[in-house]
Amino acid sequence: MVNETETPGELQWRVRDSNGSSTLLVPESGLIRRTWLGFLSFLVELKSKIRRFFKKSWELGVEDPKKVIHCFKVALALTLISMFYYVSPLYNGMGDQNTVWAVMTVVVVFEYTAGATIYKSLNRATGTILAGSLAVAIHWIAIHFGQAFELVILGSSVFLSASIATFSRFIPTIRVRFDYGAMIFILTFCIIEVSGFRVEKLFQMAYERVLTIVIGIIMCMFISMLISPVWAGEELHLLIIRNMENLANSLDGCVAEFFKEKNSNGNVDNDDKAHKNLFGYKLVLNSKAAEESFANFAIWEPTHGRFNFRHPWKQYLKIGASMRNCAFCIEVLNGCINSEVQAPEFIKKRLNDACIILSFHCSRVLKELAISTTTMTRSSKIDLLIEEMKTALRDLKNALKSLPSIFTPPVSPLPSLSPSPLPKEGQEEEEEIKEPISTPTIMPVVEVVPLITVASLLIEIVARIEGVVKAVKELAKLVDFEPQMERPIQPINKPTSEDQQDQQNMKALQQV
């Protein structure tokens, strides 16, 4: 039942149910009010998004100030090149269209690293000069053959040059180092050939255009190398060092996480620092493209810092490939942590110490390689650390040999075939009391598989770390690293088992 009650200045509607209680009906808001409320919510959401955007931008600038400096460098180059348009004497000497080409050159060529800027600058200059010279020469030849053959020669030259230059981009050597130059060659040649057909002073137009492009290239190169330069070679060097440290931390984190004891609820206690170290190997796996890019750009850079002009940058790629081989094993090792089938804790104790000690020695070798690469010196203790790693490897293999006793039943001796001796006179024949034979506890093979997998992966990681050591030693030989000052080797505190009950269980299994 619906009742209408009137109050001063307002009309209210109430609904009364069968129990006698009434409910006030609230009228719906109007269209204008809903639109206004929606607009206000949009403004509030937009304000929060803008605030988050500026907050992230500020954090990015504080984290890496080089990126902020790069923005100012690009702005400075564009400002200086714009003076050719703003200043009348420079504008009259270059012209309207040619000045625009200089601005476009700065925008296209200026990159974050100095090596990338030099690479694109030299490729653009080479491609522009070659294409401009060839286009002017072909246009001059076409004019002397007469108007009848001019279109045929110009069209054929465009077809042949475009097809040959495009095919050259598929050649591996040209694709790696001169791909951008081949693209600029096609663009410049076609523009000059097509626009030169309607232009009388083709040679002057090509000369002015090449000149403005060269001016923009020179300005970009000088600003990139002189004002807070970011060298691609140095970035590659630091990237390899960070990957070594991430690989060492990730290896320690994965092994420690696998052998970490669970609480009463069956869950592993979380540690933020250890949790972050687990995924360091992913940075190593995803760094291949960055390594190849930095190595390609570093070839074009001049001598800077500790790096010579012909520094063996390709050797860094071999080091990165060796580290990715280790990272693949660590990725599989990390998968064993969340495996549904897990070995009992007292079984893990049998390989706990051996695996943790081996991973500790492996990480020490990687960290020592990182120190050696950072200081560009020959390590004085890397050979000793490798021997300690191999000793820990032998201990793990010996521990693995005791595992078959867990899931292999003991072989009972054959009964004796000789007749039993007769009882003596006067001696009562006692009944033979047979003691019950205890059945040994046999572990299912499925429960031990994850543990054996972890141990096998650690053995494989040792072999792959030796590949990293070999690659770093080859780099030290090519660069001629200086001898390293001897540093004291820190003593190793080997981890021991804390649970005495688990040790008793393991001894009992060994006796069985």
LINGIGI-V734776 format. One record per pair of residues at least 24 apart in sequence whose ideal C-beta (glycine too) atoms are under 8 Angstrom apart, sorted by the first residue. I is the first residue (numbers start at 1). GAP is how many residues later the second one is. D is the distance in Angstrom with one decimal. If there is no record, write none. Layout:
BEGIN
I&GAP&D, I&GAP&D
END
This chain:
BEGIN
66&162&7.1, 66&164&5.5, 67&45&7.5, 69&158&7.6, 69&159&4.8, 70&42&5.5, 70&160&7.0, 73&37&7.4, 73&150&5.5, 73&151&6.9, 73&154&5.6, 73&155&7.4, 74&32&7.6, 74&36&5.2, 76&147&6.2, 76&151&7.6, 77&29&5.0, 77&33&5.9, 77&142&5.6, 77&143&5.7, 77&146&5.2, 78&25&6.8, 78&28&5.5, 78&29&7.3, 80&139&6.1, 81&24&8.0, 81&25&5.2, 81&134&7.5, 81&135&5.6, 81&138&6.1, 84&128&7.4, 84&131&7.6, 94&114&6.4, 94&117&7.6, 94&118&5.7, 95&113&6.2, 98&110&4.7, 98&111&5.5, 98&113&7.6, 98&114&4.5, 99&113&6.5, 101&108&5.7, 101&111&5.0, 101&112&5.8, 101&115&7.7, 102&110&4.2, 102&111&6.7, 102&113&5.9, 102&114&4.2, 103&113&7.4, 105&107&7.6, 105&108&5.1, 105&111&3.5, 105&112&6.2, 105&115&7.5, 106&110&5.0, 106&113&6.9, 106&114&5.8, 109&107&7.0, 109&108&6.2, 109&111&5.0, 110&110&4.9, 110&113&7.9, 110&114&6.9, 111&113&7.7, 112&118&6.1, 113&117&5.0, 113&118&6.6, 113&119&4.1, 113&122&6.4, 113&181&7.5, 113&184&5.7, 114&110&4.7, 114&111&5.2, 114&115&4.7, 114&116&6.2, 114&117&5.6, 114&118&6.9, 114&187&6.0, 115&116&6.6, 115&117&3.4, 115&118&6.8, 115&179&7.6, 115&182&3.2, 115&183&5.2, 115&184&7.5, 115&185&5.2, 115&186&4.4, 116&116&6.4, 116&181&4.6, 117&103&5.6, 117&104&6.3, 117&107&4.2, 118&103&6.0, 118&106&7.4, 118&107&7.8, 118&179&7.8, 118&182&4.5, 118&183&6.4, 119&58&7.9, 119&61&7.3, 119&177&7.4, 119&178&5.4, 119&181&4.7, 120&60&5.6, 121&96&4.3, 121&97&8.0, 121&99&5.8, 121&100&5.2, 122&59&7.7, 122&95&7.9, 122&178&6.8, 123&55&6.1, 123&57&4.4, 123&58&3.4, 123&61&6.5, 124&56&7.0, 124&57&7.0, 124&60&5.1, 124&89&6.8, 124&93&6.2, 125&88&7.0, 125&89&6.0, 125&92&5.3, 126&52&7.9, 126&55&5.2, 127&53&7.7, 127&54&4.1, 127&55&6.9, 127&56&7.5, 127&57&3.4, 127&58&4.0, 127&61&6.3, 128&56&6.1, 128&57&7.9, 128&60&5.1, 128&81&7.9, 128&82&5.7, 128&85&5.3, 128&86&7.9, 129&81&6.1, 130&55&6.0, 131&30&8.0, 131&53&7.3, 131&54&4.6, 131&55&7.6, 131&56&7.8, 131&57&3.7, 131&58&3.9, 131&61&6.9, 132&56&6.0, 132&57&7.9, 132&60&6.0, 132&74&4.6, 132&77&7.2, 132&78&5.2, 134&27&7.1, 134&55&6.4, 135&53&7.4, 135&54&5.1, 135&57&3.9, 135&58&5.1, 135&61&6.8, 135&71&7.0, 136&56&7.2, 136&60&7.7, 136&66&6.2, 136&67&5.7, 136&70&5.4, 138&55&7.2, 139&53&7.8, 139&54&6.8, 139&57&5.2, 139&58&7.9, 139&63&5.8, 154&39&5.8, 154&43&6.6, 157&36&6.6, 158&31&7.4, 158&32&6.0, 158&35&5.5, 158&36&7.7, 161&24&7.8, 161&25&7.3, 161&28&5.3, 162&24&5.5, 162&27&7.6, 162&28&6.8, 165&24&7.8, 176&120&6.0, 177&119&7.0, 177&122&7.5, 225&77&7.6, 229&75&7.4, 231&67&7.4, 231&70&5.9, 231&73&5.4, 231&74&7.4, 231&76&7.5, 232&61&7.8, 232&62&4.6, 232&63&8.0, 232&65&3.8, 232&66&4.5, 232&69&6.3, 233&61&7.2, 233&65&3.6, 233&68&5.7, 233&71&7.3, 233&74&4.9, 233&78&6.3, 233&80&6.4, 234&70&7.5, 234&71&6.6, 234&73&7.1, 235&59&5.3, 236&55&6.4, 236&58&3.7, 236&59&5.8, 236&62&5.8, 236&77&6.6, 236&80&5.5, 237&70&7.5, 237&79&7.2, 237&136&7.4, 239&48&6.2, 239&51&6.3, 239&52&6.4, 239&55&6.8, 240&51&7.5, 240&76&5.5, 240&79&5.7, 240&80&6.2, 240&83&7.9, 240&133&6.5, 241&129&5.1, 241&132&5.5, 241&133&5.4, 242&41&7.6, 243&40&6.7, 243&41&4.7, 243&44&6.0, 243&77&6.8, 243&80&5.5, 244&79&6.8, 244&122&5.1, 244&123&7.2, 244&125&5.7, 244&126&4.0, 244&129&7.1, 244&224&7.8, 245&35&7.9, 245&121&7.6, 245&122&6.6, 245&125&5.3, 246&34&3.4, 246&35&7.0, 246&37&5.2, 246&38&6.0, 247&33&6.5, 247&34&6.3, 247&37&5.5, 247&76&5.7, 247&79&5.9, 247&80&6.3, 247&83&7.2, 247&119&5.6, 248&114&7.5, 248&115&3.8, 248&116&7.8, 248&118&3.9, 248&119&5.1, 248&122&7.5, 249&28&4.2, 249&31&5.1, 249&114&7.3, 250&27&5.7, 250&28&6.3, 250&29&7.0, 250&30&3.6, 250&31&4.3, 250&34&7.9, 250&77&7.8, 250&80&5.6, 250&84&8.0, 251&30&7.9, 251&75&7.8, 251&79&5.7, 251&82&7.9, 251&108&5.4, 251&111&5.8, 251&112&5.4, 251&115&7.6, 251&210&6.9, 252&25&6.7, 252&107&5.7, 252&108&6.8, 252&111&4.9, 253&24&3.4, 253&25&4.6, 253&27&7.4, 254&24&5.9, 254&76&5.9, 254&79&4.9, 254&80&5.1, 254&83&6.6, 254&105&8.0, 255&78&7.4, 255&100&5.7, 255&101&5.9, 255&104&4.0, 255&199&7.5, 255&203&7.3, 256&100&6.8, 256&103&7.8, 257&80&5.2, 258&75&7.4, 258&78&6.1, 258&79&5.2, 258&97&7.9, 258&196&5.8, 259&89&5.8, 259&93&4.9, 259&96&6.6, 259&97&6.3, 261&84&6.3, 261&238&8.0, 262&83&7.2, 278&56&6.2, 278&59&7.9, 279&55&8.0, 281&45&7.9, 281&46&4.2, 281&49&4.3, 281&50&5.9, 281&53&7.3, 282&45&7.9, 282&49&7.8, 284&36&8.0, 284&39&5.4, 284&40&6.0, 284&42&7.8, 284&43&4.2, 285&39&6.0, 285&42&5.0, 285&43&7.5, 285&46&7.1, 287&33&6.7, 288&32&6.8, 288&36&6.8, 291&25&6.7, 291&26&5.9, 291&29&4.6, 292&25&6.6, 306&70&5.9, 311&168&7.1, 312&163&6.6, 312&166&4.4, 312&167&6.6, 315&156&6.9, 315&159&6.2, 315&160&4.6, 315&163&6.0, 316&159&7.3, 318&153&4.8, 318&156&7.5, 319&149&6.6, 319&152&4.4, 319&153&6.1, 319&156&6.7, 322&142&6.9, 322&145&4.4, 322&146&4.4, 322&148&7.7, 322&149&5.0, 323&145&5.8, 325&139&4.7, 325&142&6.6, 326&135&5.8, 326&138&4.6, 326&139&6.1, 326&142&6.7, 329&128&5.1, 329&131&5.4, 329&132&4.9, 329&135&6.5, 330&127&7.9, 330&131&7.1, 332&121&7.8, 332&125&5.9, 333&121&6.2, 333&124&4.8, 333&125&7.7, 333&128&7.9, 336&114&5.1, 336&117&5.7, 336&118&5.4, 336&121&7.7, 339&111&5.0, 341&105&5.8, 341&106&6.3, 341&108&6.9, 341&109&5.9, 342&105&7.5, 342&108&6.1, 343&104&5.1, 343&105&5.6, 343&107&6.0, 343&108&4.4, 344&99&7.9, 344&103&6.9, 345&154&7.9, 345&157&6.7, 346&153&7.8, 346&155&7.9, 346&156&4.1, 346&159&4.6, 346&160&6.3, 347&59&6.7, 347&96&6.6, 347&100&7.4, 347&101&6.7, 347&104&6.6, 348&103&6.2, 349&148&5.4, 349&150&7.1, 349&153&4.9, 349&154&7.1, 349&157&6.0, 350&49&6.4, 350&52&6.7, 350&53&6.9, 350&156&5.6, 351&45&7.1, 351&48&5.4, 351&49&7.3, 351&52&7.8, 351&100&6.1, 351&103&7.7, 351&104&5.8, 352&143&7.6, 352&145&6.5, 353&141&6.8, 353&142&5.9, 353&143&6.8, 353&144&6.7, 354&38&7.2, 354&41&5.1, 354&42&4.2, 354&45&4.4, 354&101&7.8, 355&41&6.4, 355&99&6.5, 355&100&6.2, 355&103&5.9, 356&139&5.4, 357&35&4.9, 357&38&7.1, 357&135&7.8, 357&137&5.8, 357&138&7.1, 358&31&7.2, 358&34&4.2, 358&35&6.0, 358&37&7.5, 358&38&5.3, 358&100&5.4, 358&104&7.2, 359&99&6.4, 360&32&7.8, 360&132&7.3, 361&24&6.9, 361&27&5.3, 361&28&4.1, 361&31&4.8, 362&27&6.0, 362&96&7.6, 362&99&6.1, 362&100&6.4, 362&103&5.6, 364&24&7.8, 364&25&7.7, 365&24&5.7, 365&100&5.8, 365&104&6.8, 366&99&6.7, 366&102&7.1, 369&99&6.5, 369&100&6.6, 369&103&5.0, 372&100&6.7, 372&104&7.2, 372&109&7.3, 372&112&6.7, 373&99&6.4, 373&102&7.5, 375&109&6.9, 376&103&6.6, 376&105&5.4, 376&106&7.2, 377&104&5.3, 377&105&5.0, 377&106&6.6, 377&107&3.9, 377&108&7.8, 378&98&5.5, 378&103&4.7, 378&104&6.9, 378&105&5.4, 378&106&5.5, 379&105&5.4, 380&103&7.1, 380&104&5.0, 380&105&7.6, 380&106&5.0, 380&107&7.4, 381&105&7.7, 381&106&7.3, 381&108&5.8, 382&87&6.9, 384&105&7.1, 386&80&7.4, 386&83&6.6, 388&104&7.7, 389&73&6.2, 389&76&7.4, 390&72&7.5, 393&66&6.5, 393&69&5.2, 396&59&6.1, 396&62&6.6, 396&63&6.9, 397&62&7.3, 399&56&7.9, 400&52&7.3, 400&55&5.8, 402&108&6.5, 403&45&6.5, 403&48&7.9, 403&49&7.0, 405&104&6.6, 405&105&6.4, 405&107&6.8, 406&36&7.6, 406&37&4.5, 406&42&6.5, 406&103&5.9, 407&35&5.6, 407&36&4.5, 407&37&6.7, 407&38&5.4, 407&41&6.3, 408&34&7.6, 409&31&6.2, 409&33&5.7, 410&30&6.1, 410&102&6.5, 440&72&4.4, 441&68&7.1, 441&71&7.1
END
